[in-house]
Amino acid sequence: KLALNAYRQARKLQPNLPEILLNLGNIALKLSLLQEAKNAFYALLSLSSDFTDQKQSDRYQEQAHLALGELNLRQEKLLAAHHHYYEVLKGSPNLVIAHYRLGIVTSKQGKFDEAIEHYNTVLKSAPDMVEVHYLMGRIYAEREQYQQAENAYQRVIKAKPSFADAYERLAHLYGSWGKYQNKALELARKAVELQPSSAAYLNTLSWLYYLQKNYDRAEETIKKALSLESNNRVFQEGLKAIQEIK
């Protein structure tokens, strides 16, 4: 906040200095002052055509478009975010962060093939980027491409054994796939071990017990989930279904 106030004062003295606008926008974005950030970045874009140094102009344009892409993504303004990230790619067609964020944007838009293309571009430069493998796994699972999803989640677990969500998602995948029931339970237990306060993980573990007809353990586990989120309708309905079948 002190830095933000300092840059506000600096802008009053030199309203068209690009470094001031860039830093003001970035700090406002960190503080979630989105309108102030937006104003600063658009002011920076309007200045970029005045630079005599083309490389400097391109650098400021790229940073402003990246920031505006993030800003609009936060607000779920997907078309605007898509536009700004594509503006970045015009000048830097292989920039990893732009492809990564476009993967997120296009996935949210339901354009899964395009999202996979962007993620694959990221992996060419950063093959061990676990977040990308994880997000690709989510897409493959959504499309019931179970083998591809399994491979993606396994890469995540191998690269980052503490990534709890990958264990839970792979466990859920096996449950939906109807394969490796004992392995699914093992993975779900590992997720709960890594994050014991996750009600969602406990719910998945309860569901897997239910699929194996171990209704006592299913009931015990869903009650733990409800102790963390007592008003969760899904958990309440799950408990009711377990008790009815018992």
N, C-alpha and C positions, 0 to 999 in steps of 0.2 A: 504493500500500500504506500509505503514511503517512496519507493521507486516510481510508482505510478504518479504520485503527486509531483515528484521532481520532473518527470517528463511532461506533465501537463504545463508546468511553469516554463519549461524549456520551449515547448511548442508556441507559447504566447510570444516568446522572444524571437523564435525562428520557425514560423508555421510551415515552411516548405522544406525543411531539412529532412531528407529521407531516413537517416538513421534514427532520428527522433520519432518519426511516424511509425517505423518498423518496431522499435522497442516499445513504444506506447501501445501499439496494437497487440503485441505479443503478451505484455503484462496484463492488459485488460482482458485478453482471452484467458489467461491463467486464472484471473479472478472472476471469470464468467460474467464480465461486463460486456455482453456481446454486442450491444449497439455501439458502444464507444469503440470497441475493437473493429467493428465493421466500418465505421466512419474513418478510422485511421488507415485501414488497409485500402479502402477505395481512394482516399486522398493520395496514398502512395502510388497506386496505379495511375492516377491522373497525372502524376509528376514524371513517370518513367519515360514518357515520350520527349521530355525536355533535356534528357541527359545527352551529352556529346559522346560519352563512352558507351558503346553499344553493349559491351559485356556487363558493365555496371547496371545499365537499364534492364537487361535480361535477368540479372540476379535479383534485383528488387521485384520485378514482375513475378518471377517464380515464387519467391518467398511470400508475396502478397496473395497469390492465387492458392498456394498451399494452405495458408492460414484461413482464407475465406472458404476453402473446401472443408476444412475441419470445423469451422464455425457453423456452416450450413448442415454438415453431417450431424453435429450435436443437436441441431434443431429439427432433425429429420426432414430437412428441405433437400430431398435427394436429387432433384433435377438441377438445382443450383450447385450443389456439391459436385455432381457429375461434370457440369460445365467447367468449374474452376480446375478440377484435376486434369481434365483434358487440355485445358490451356497450358498447364504445366508440361504435359507430354509433348506439346508442339515444339518446345524448346529443348526438352530433356526426355527423349522417348523411352529411355531405359531406367528412369529414376524409380528406385525401388519403393519409396514411400508413397509415390503417386499411384503406382500399380496396386500396392497393398490396400490403400484407402479406396480405390476404385473397385477392388474386389469386394470390399464391405458394402459399398454403395449399390453395386449391381446385384449383389446377393439380396439386399433388402428390397430391391425392385423386382425380385423374382427372376432376374436374368442370370440364371445359374451357369449357363455355358460361358457367358461373357466373364462372369466372376472367376470361373476356373481358369480361363485364359490369362487373366490378370495375375492370379496366384501362381500359375506356372511360370510367368515372366519373372515374378519375384524370386522363385526358387532357383532360377538359372543363376542369379547373382548371390542368393542367400539360401543355399539348399538345406540348411539346418534351422531355418526360422520356424520354431515350433508353432507359433500362433497361426501361420499359414497352413501348415499340415492339419492343425486342429479345425480351422474354419472349413477347409476342404472336406474333412471328415464329416462335418455337420451337413454340408451340401449333399454329399454322397448318401448319407443316411436318410436325409429328407427325400431323396429320389429312389430310395430302396436299392441303391447300388452297394450292396452289403460288403462285397469283397474289397472294393476300393475304399469304403469307409473304414473297414477293419485295418487295412494297410496304413491309412493315414493316421489313425489313432495309435497304432503300434509304433509308428515313427516318433510320435510325440512322446510316448512313454519311454522309449529308448533314449531319446535326446534329453528329456527332462523328467526323471522319475518322480519328482514332487508335484507334477501337474495333475492335481486331483480330479479336475473335470474330465480329463481324458480317460481316466479309469472308469468314471461313472458313465460317460457316454459310450464307451466300448462295452461295458456291462449291459447297458440298455439296448445297444445294438444286438448283442447276442440274444437277449430276451425277445426282441422283436423278430429276429431271424430264426428263432427256434433252434439254435445251435449252442453247444458248449455250455450247458446249464451250470455245471460245477465251476467252470472257469468264470462264468458271469458272476456267480456269487462271490468268488474270490476277488474279482476286480471291484465289485461294489463294496465289499468289506474294506478293501484297501482305500477306496475313496473316503469312506467314513472314518477310517483310521487317520487319514491325512487331514480331514476337516470334520471332526466329530460334531460340530455345531451346525452342520448343513442339514436342514430338514429335507431338502430336495434329494440329497443322497440317501438319506434314511428311507424316503418314500420309494426310491428305486430298489433299494435292498429288500424292502417289504414286498414289493411287487414280484421280485424274483423268487422269494420264498413262497409266495402265493402260487406262482406258476409251477413250482415243484410240489405243491399241495402240502407244504409245511406250514399249516395255518397258525399254529401256536407261535412260531417264530415271526411269521408275517404280522400277527396281531401285536406282539411285543414290540416289534420294530416300528410299526406305524404309530403306536402310542408314543414312542420316543419322538417321532416327528411332530406329533400333535403337542407334545410338551414344549416344543420350540415355537410352533405356529398354531396356536389353539383354534384360530378362526379360519384356518385353511379349509375351504369346502371340499377340495379334491381329497385331502387326507381324511376328512370326516366321512366322505362317501366310501373311501377305501376301507376304513375301519368297519363301517356298516356292512359292506359286502363280505368282508372276512368273517365277521361274527355271524352273519346269516348263513354262510356256507358251513360254518362249524356246527 
